[in-house]
Amino acid sequence: MALDEERINRNVQALKDAGLDAIACALPMNVLLVSGYWPVIGVSIAVFTSSGSVGLAVPEDELQLARTGRADEIVTFTVGSLDELKTTEEAIEKPLKELAARLGSGKGKIGFEEHAVNEPVSYVGMNLYGASMNSLLRSAMPAAGIVPAGDVLTRLRSTLTSSEIERVKTACEIGSEAFQHGATTICAGLPETKIAQGFRSKLSVLGQEVEGAPRADGFVYCMSGKNSFEASAAFQRSRQRKLRSGDLVLVHCNSYVDGFWTDITRTYCMDEPDGKRQQMYDAVFDASRAAMEEIRPGAKAKNVDSAARGVLEERGFGSKFVHGLGHAVGFVAIDHNAPPRLHPASPDVLEVGMVLNVEPAIYIRNYGGLRHCEMVAVTKNGPMLLTDFQRATEELVIM
């Protein structure tokens, strides 16, 4: 990975502003933030100093991946062996002490992650240090003052550098190709699980074609007919329901490239939409356009939500839009607490470098749901659309 001077300078300035000598973090999204390396199983710890130095304590089998980042020092350790049983904390304590000594970060004020967060899944099984992170750092750096730094990390993740936005754009491009391929596989009589498979099958394959993107994949869920109403929930799932003529078919995708995520949804219609479904499409697309017109640096996030929500209320669907308009995407896939939060009660203000989703929707119980979710980057000139595909009703009709 090319050295991201913009990210390094931002991180250094944030530490100085907070009066911190270093930050130590283990959540994969935060390790990615400070080092450019996205851990697989969550046992790695990164230390970033106020001088701009980066150190990593990583398991031996992730060393190759760790070297793709921008670490100045890397210390390895073995999580398990046939000689003895060790906890992860026991295995990493000595390497972490060595790393602190190499970086000269064993003293001063060291920040750590203390917030509850939504961490994107990097593997089927993940280690989360949780409360043990505090005691581990105190043991490895006894001369340091260990203080909470969750707010600093949250703030740093809220705006992406030019290089990081390019990574998100790549993930969106992969998502776009997967959607366009997946739409050709939609057919009446097939179960939702099969439809989702047709979309997801392309994510990892397309990712391998991207230069410098060794880890690319994602998640796809399909909800059809009455099941699509349940896409308003905090999670999505595909089931064995078979698609029928007239169905709304909602497909939700979170693709990723090296730890940078997307949040994309398209809703297809089996055969030409009738009057009610066409009204739903028109209202959602108009709400999306209204929101896009409000996105610019300095705009209040709640006003972006209000612009879209107002359109849906005018069309009689206000009570059917039951969640906020969007949230930050990039280091996270779905976290409704990640700023900028497009929500009626949000205090957030949009800034250059923020990447977010805009997802107006209509959910009608015992009928169906229709959501259209775009990815958008905030630039000095306004919104930059990252998902410019299948943005009109006629592109979403399956005949």
C-alpha positions in Angstrom: 0.0 0.0 0.0 1.3 3.4 -0.9 2.2 5.7 2.0 -0.8 7.8 2.9 0.7 11.0 4.1 -2.7 12.6 4.4 -3.8 9.9 6.9 -0.5 10.0 8.9 -0.7 13.8 9.2 -4.4 13.6 10.4 -3.6 11.0 13.0 -0.6 12.9 14.3 -2.6 16.1 14.6 -5.4 14.3 16.4 -3.0 12.9 19.0 -1.5 16.3 19.6 -4.9 18.0 19.9 -5.9 15.3 22.5 -2.6 15.6 24.4 -1.7 11.9 23.7 1.7 10.5 23.2 0.4 7.4 21.4 -2.7 5.3 20.7 -2.9 1.5 21.0 -5.7 -0.2 19.3 -6.8 -3.8 18.4 -10.2 -3.5 16.7 -9.4 -4.3 13.0 -11.0 -1.1 11.7 -8.8 1.0 14.0 -5.6 -1.0 13.2 -6.4 -0.3 9.5 -6.9 3.4 10.4 -3.5 3.8 12.0 -1.4 1.3 10.0 -3.0 0.6 6.6 -3.2 -3.1 7.5 -6.5 -4.9 8.1 -6.2 -7.8 10.6 -7.9 -11.1 9.9 -8.7 -12.6 13.3 -8.5 -9.6 15.5 -5.5 -10.4 17.7 -3.1 -7.8 16.3 -2.4 -4.6 18.2 -1.2 -1.4 16.6 0.6 1.5 18.3 0.7 4.9 16.6 2.8 7.6 18.2 2.5 11.4 18.1 5.7 11.5 16.0 4.0 9.5 13.3 5.6 6.1 14.0 3.6 3.0 13.6 4.2 -0.4 15.3 2.4 -3.7 15.0 2.3 -6.8 17.1 0.9 -9.5 14.8 0.5 -13.2 14.7 3.2 -14.9 12.6 0.6 -16.1 10.0 -0.5 -12.6 9.3 3.0 -11.1 8.8 2.6 -11.1 5.0 -0.6 -9.0 5.3 0.9 -6.8 7.9 3.7 -5.9 5.6 1.3 -4.4 3.1 0.6 -1.6 5.6 2.8 1.3 6.6 4.3 0.0 9.9 7.8 1.1 10.9 8.2 -1.8 13.4 6.6 -5.2 13.3 6.9 -7.8 16.1 5.4 -11.3 15.6 4.1 -13.8 18.1 2.5 -17.3 18.0 -1.1 -17.5 19.4 -1.0 -21.3 20.0 1.4 -24.2 19.9 1.6 -27.9 20.9 4.0 -27.1 23.7 1.6 -25.1 25.9 -1.8 -23.5 26.1 -1.8 -19.7 26.3 -4.5 -17.1 26.2 -4.1 -14.4 23.5 -3.3 -11.9 26.1 -0.5 -14.0 27.5 0.9 -14.6 24.0 1.0 -10.9 23.0 2.1 -9.3 26.3 5.9 -9.8 25.8 5.8 -8.8 22.1 3.8 -5.7 23.0 6.4 -4.7 25.6 9.1 -5.1 22.9 7.1 -3.1 20.5 6.7 -0.2 23.0 10.4 -0.3 23.7 11.2 -0.1 19.9 8.9 2.9 19.4 9.8 4.6 22.7 6.2 4.6 23.6 6.3 2.9 27.0 5.8 6.2 28.9 3.5 9.2 28.6 -0.2 9.2 28.0 -1.4 6.3 25.9 -5.0 6.2 24.5 -7.0 3.0 24.0 -10.4 2.0 22.6 -13.1 2.0 25.2 -16.3 2.6 23.2 -18.9 0.0 22.2 -18.7 -0.1 18.4 -20.0 -2.1 15.4 -16.9 -3.9 14.0 -17.1 -5.3 10.5 -16.5 -9.0 10.4 -13.1 -9.8 8.9 -13.3 -13.6 9.4 -15.7 -16.3 10.5 -14.1 -16.1 14.0 -12.7 -12.9 15.6 -10.9 -12.1 18.8 -12.1 -9.0 20.7 -10.0 -8.0 23.6 -12.7 -5.9 25.2 -12.1 -4.9 28.8 -8.8 -6.9 28.9 -7.2 -4.3 26.5 -6.9 -1.9 29.4 -5.2 -4.3 31.7 -3.0 -5.7 28.9 -1.7 -2.2 28.1 -1.1 -1.4 31.8 0.9 -4.6 32.1 2.9 -4.1 28.9 3.5 -0.4 29.5 3.6 0.0 33.3 5.2 3.5 33.1 2.5 4.9 30.8 -0.8 6.5 31.7 -3.5 4.6 29.9 -6.5 6.8 29.1 -9.7 6.4 26.9 -9.4 7.6 23.3 -12.5 6.2 21.7 -13.7 9.7 20.8 -10.4 10.4 19.0 -10.6 7.2 16.9 -14.3 7.8 16.1 -13.5 11.3 14.9 -10.6 10.1 12.7 -12.7 7.4 11.1 -15.5 9.9 10.2 -13.5 11.5 7.4 -11.5 9.5 4.8 -8.4 10.5 2.9 -8.3 10.7 -0.9 -6.5 7.3 -1.0 -9.1 5.7 1.3 -12.0 7.1 -0.7 -10.4 5.5 -3.8 -10.5 2.1 -1.9 -14.2 2.6 -1.2 -14.8 3.5 -4.8 -13.2 0.3 -5.9 -15.4 -1.7 -3.5 -18.4 0.2 -5.0 -17.3 -0.7 -8.5 -17.1 -4.3 -7.6 -20.5 -4.0 -6.0 -21.8 -2.4 -9.2 -20.6 -5.2 -11.4 -22.0 -7.8 -9.0 -25.4 -6.1 -9.1 -25.5 -5.9 -12.8 -24.5 -9.6 -13.1 -26.9 -10.6 -10.3 -29.9 -8.9 -11.9 -29.5 -11.3 -14.9 -30.0 -14.3 -12.6 -33.3 -13.1 -11.0 -36.0 -15.5 -12.1 -39.5 -16.4 -10.9 -39.5 -19.7 -9.1 -36.0 -19.4 -7.6 -35.6 -19.1 -3.8 -34.2 -15.9 -2.2 -31.1 -17.8 -1.1 -30.3 -18.7 -4.8 -30.8 -15.1 -5.9 -28.4 -13.8 -3.2 -25.8 -16.4 -4.2 -26.0 -15.1 -7.8 -25.1 -11.6 -6.6 -22.4 -12.6 -4.1 -20.6 -15.1 -6.3 -19.0 -12.2 -8.2 -17.7 -10.2 -5.2 -14.6 -12.2 -4.4 -14.0 -13.1 -8.1 -14.1 -9.5 -9.2 -11.9 -8.5 -6.2 -9.1 -10.8 -7.3 -9.0 -8.8 -10.6 -8.2 -5.6 -8.8 -4.5 -4.8 -8.6 -3.3 -4.6 -5.0 -6.6 -5.9 -3.5 -5.8 -9.3 -2.0 -8.9 -9.3 0.2 -12.2 -8.6 -1.4 -15.6 -10.1 -0.8 -18.8 -9.2 1.0 -22.3 -10.2 2.0 -25.6 -10.2 0.0 -29.1 -10.8 1.2 -32.3 -11.1 -0.8 -35.8 -10.5 0.5 -38.9 -10.8 -1.7 -42.6 -10.2 -1.6 -43.9 -9.9 1.9 -40.4 -10.7 3.3 -39.0 -7.5 1.9 -41.0 -5.6 4.5 -38.5 -7.1 7.1 -35.6 -5.3 5.5 -36.4 -2.5 7.9 -34.9 -4.6 10.7 -31.4 -4.2 12.0 -30.3 -7.3 10.1 -31.1 -8.8 6.7 -31.6 -12.5 5.8 -32.4 -14.6 2.8 -34.9 -17.4 3.0 -36.4 -20.2 0.9 -39.3 -18.2 -0.3 -39.6 -18.5 -4.1 -39.9 -15.4 -6.2 -43.3 -14.8 -7.9 -44.7 -12.4 -10.6 -45.3 -9.0 -9.2 -42.9 -9.3 -6.3 -40.7 -6.6 -5.0 -37.2 -8.1 -4.7 -34.9 -6.2 -2.3 -31.2 -7.1 -2.6 -28.8 -5.7 0.1 -25.0 -5.8 -0.4 -22.0 -5.0 1.8 -18.9 -5.5 -0.3 -15.4 -4.8 0.9 -11.9 -4.2 -0.4 -9.1 -4.5 2.2 -11.3 -3.4 5.0 -13.1 -0.6 3.2 -16.8 -1.3 3.0 -20.0 -0.4 1.0 -23.7 -0.4 1.9 -25.8 -0.8 -1.3 -29.4 -1.8 -1.9 -31.5 -2.1 -5.0 -35.1 -3.2 -5.2 -36.2 -5.0 -8.4 -39.8 -5.7 -9.5 -40.9 -8.9 -11.1 -42.7 -7.7 -14.2 -43.9 -4.1 -14.8 -44.8 -2.4 -11.5 -48.5 -1.7 -11.0 -49.8 1.7 -9.9 -48.9 1.4 -6.2 -45.5 0.0 -6.8 -44.7 2.7 -9.3 -45.8 5.3 -6.8 -43.4 3.7 -4.3 -40.5 3.8 -6.8 -41.2 7.4 -7.7 -41.4 8.5 -4.1 -38.1 6.8 -3.1 -36.2 8.1 -6.1 -37.5 11.6 -5.6 -36.5 11.4 -1.9 -33.0 10.3 -2.9 -32.6 13.2 -5.3 -33.9 15.7 -2.6 -31.3 14.4 -0.2 -28.5 14.6 -2.7 -29.3 18.3 -3.3 -28.7 19.0 0.4 -25.3 17.2 0.7 -22.4 19.6 0.8 -19.7 20.6 3.4 -21.3 22.5 6.3 -24.8 21.0 5.8 -26.6 19.7 8.8 -27.0 15.9 8.6 -30.6 16.2 10.0 -31.5 18.5 7.1 -30.4 15.9 4.6 -32.7 13.4 6.4 -35.5 16.0 6.5 -35.3 16.7 2.7 -35.8 13.0 1.9 -38.3 12.4 4.6 -40.4 15.4 3.5 -40.8 13.9 0.0 -42.0 10.6 1.4 -44.4 12.4 3.8 -45.9 14.4 0.9 -46.5 11.2 -1.1 -48.3 9.6 1.9 -45.4 7.2 2.8 -43.9 9.2 5.8 -45.0 6.6 8.4 -43.5 3.8 6.3 -40.0 5.2 6.5 -39.0 3.9 9.9 -35.2 4.5 10.1 -32.7 7.3 9.6 -31.7 8.2 6.0 -28.1 7.0 6.4 -24.8 6.8 8.3 -21.1 6.7 7.8 -19.7 3.9 5.6 -16.0 3.2 4.9 -14.2 1.8 7.9 -17.6 0.4 8.8 -20.3 -1.2 6.8 -23.4 -0.6 9.0 -23.2 1.4 12.2 -26.1 3.7 12.8 -24.0 5.5 15.5 -21.1 6.3 13.2 -21.1 10.0 12.2 -22.3 11.4 10.0 -25.7 10.2 11.1 -28.5 11.2 8.7 -31.2 11.2 11.3 -33.9 13.6 12.5 -32.1 14.1 15.8 -28.5 14.1 14.5 -26.2 16.9 15.7 -23.6 16.1 12.9 -22.4 18.4 10.3 -21.1 17.2 6.9 -17.4 17.6 6.1 -15.2 17.0 3.1 -14.0 13.4 3.1 -17.1 11.9 4.8 -18.5 8.9 3.0 -22.1 7.9 3.8 -25.1 6.1 2.4 -28.4 7.6 1.4 -31.2 5.0 1.8 -34.8 6.3 1.6 -37.3 3.4 1.9 -40.9 2.4 2.2 -41.9 -0.6 4.2 -45.5 -1.8 4.2 -46.5 -4.8 6.4 -47.9 -7.8 4.5 -47.1 -6.1 1.2 -43.4 -5.5 0.8 -40.5 -3.1 1.1 -38.6 -0.9 -1.3 -35.3 0.6 -0.5 -32.7 2.3 -2.7 -29.3 2.8 -1.0 -26.6 4.9 -2.7 -23.0 5.5 -1.6 -21.9 9.1 -1.5 -18.6 11.0 -0.7 -18.8 14.6 0.4 -16.4 16.8 -1.6 -15.8 20.6 -1.6 -18.2 20.8 -4.6 -20.9 18.7 -3.0 -21.9 15.0 -3.3 -19.9 12.5 -5.4 -22.0 9.5 -6.2 -20.1 6.3 -6.0 -22.9 3.9 -7.1 -24.0 5.2 -10.4 -26.0 2.2 -11.7 -29.5 0.9 -11.7 -31.0 4.3 -10.7 -34.2 4.3 -12.6 -37.3 2.1 -12.4 -36.9 0.7 -15.9 -33.5 -0.6 -15.0 -35.0 -2.5 -12.1 -37.8 -4.3 -13.8 -37.3 -8.0 -14.4 -39.3 -9.4 -17.3 
